[in-house]
Amino acid sequence: MFSEEEGNVIITAEQIISRNKDGSLVQKYQSAVEKIKAVLRGTQLEKSKLLTNKIQIRSNFENEKTSSFLIQLQKAIIHIQVSDIVYLSL
């Protein structure tokens, strides 16, 4: 079974790959994710649906790695927890 964090990573990857310009990659990944979702248990499936509906992926043209908090934010989203985010503009 996947851990909660691993499941969240798969859902996030689904959102990233869905924005890819290669149709065959998008189609095969979506097919794989649907098979994974088919074996999830009730609460895990509901949490994956919640995250799918709440997550947004934006372009990162420079491909910079600027944070390491996404897993924690995903967890807060699916557990409906308030998070305090300090934003610094470049």
C-alpha positions in Angstrom: 0.0 0.0 0.0 1.1 3.6 -0.6 1.8 5.9 2.3 -0.3 9.1 2.3 2.7 11.1 1.1 3.4 8.7 -1.7 -0.3 8.9 -2.8 -0.1 12.7 -2.8 3.0 12.6 -4.9 1.2 10.5 -7.5 -1.7 12.9 -7.6 0.7 15.8 -7.9 2.6 14.1 -10.8 -0.8 13.5 -12.5 -1.4 17.2 -12.5 2.1 18.0 -13.8 2.0 15.4 -16.5 -1.5 16.4 -17.6 0.0 19.7 -18.7 2.6 17.9 -20.9 2.3 18.5 -24.6 2.8 14.8 -25.5 -0.6 13.2 -25.7 0.6 9.6 -25.5 2.4 10.3 -22.2 -0.6 12.0 -20.7 -3.0 9.2 -21.8 -0.8 6.4 -20.4 -0.2 8.2 -17.1 -3.9 8.9 -16.6 -4.6 5.3 -17.3 -2.1 4.2 -14.8 -3.4 6.6 -12.1 -7.0 5.4 -12.7 -5.8 1.9 -12.0 -4.1 3.0 -8.8 -7.2 4.9 -7.7 -9.3 1.8 -8.3 -7.5 0.0 -5.5 -7.5 2.8 -3.0 -9.7 2.4 0.1 -12.5 4.8 1.0 -10.7 7.5 2.9 -7.6 7.3 0.7 -9.7 7.7 -2.4 -11.6 10.6 -0.9 -8.4 12.3 0.0 -7.0 11.8 -3.5 -10.1 13.4 -5.0 -9.8 16.3 -2.6 -6.2 16.9 -3.5 -6.9 16.5 -7.2 -9.6 19.2 -7.0 -7.5 21.6 -4.9 -4.0 21.5 -6.5 -2.8 23.8 -9.2 0.4 23.5 -11.1 2.0 26.5 -12.6 4.9 26.8 -15.0 8.5 26.8 -13.8 10.4 27.8 -16.9 13.7 28.0 -15.1 13.2 24.5 -13.5 14.4 25.9 -10.2 14.0 24.0 -6.9 13.1 26.8 -4.5 11.3 25.0 -1.7 10.8 21.7 0.1 7.4 22.1 1.7 5.0 20.7 -0.9 4.5 17.4 0.9 3.6 19.2 4.1 1.2 21.5 2.3 -0.5 18.5 0.6 -1.0 16.9 3.9 -2.6 20.1 5.3 -4.9 20.2 2.3 -6.2 16.7 2.7 -6.6 17.0 6.4 -8.2 20.4 6.1 -5.6 22.1 8.3 -4.8 25.8 8.4 -1.2 26.6 7.4 0.8 29.7 8.0 2.7 30.7 5.0 5.2 33.5 4.9 5.6 34.8 1.4 8.7 36.7 0.2 8.5 38.4 -3.1 11.7 38.4 -5.2 
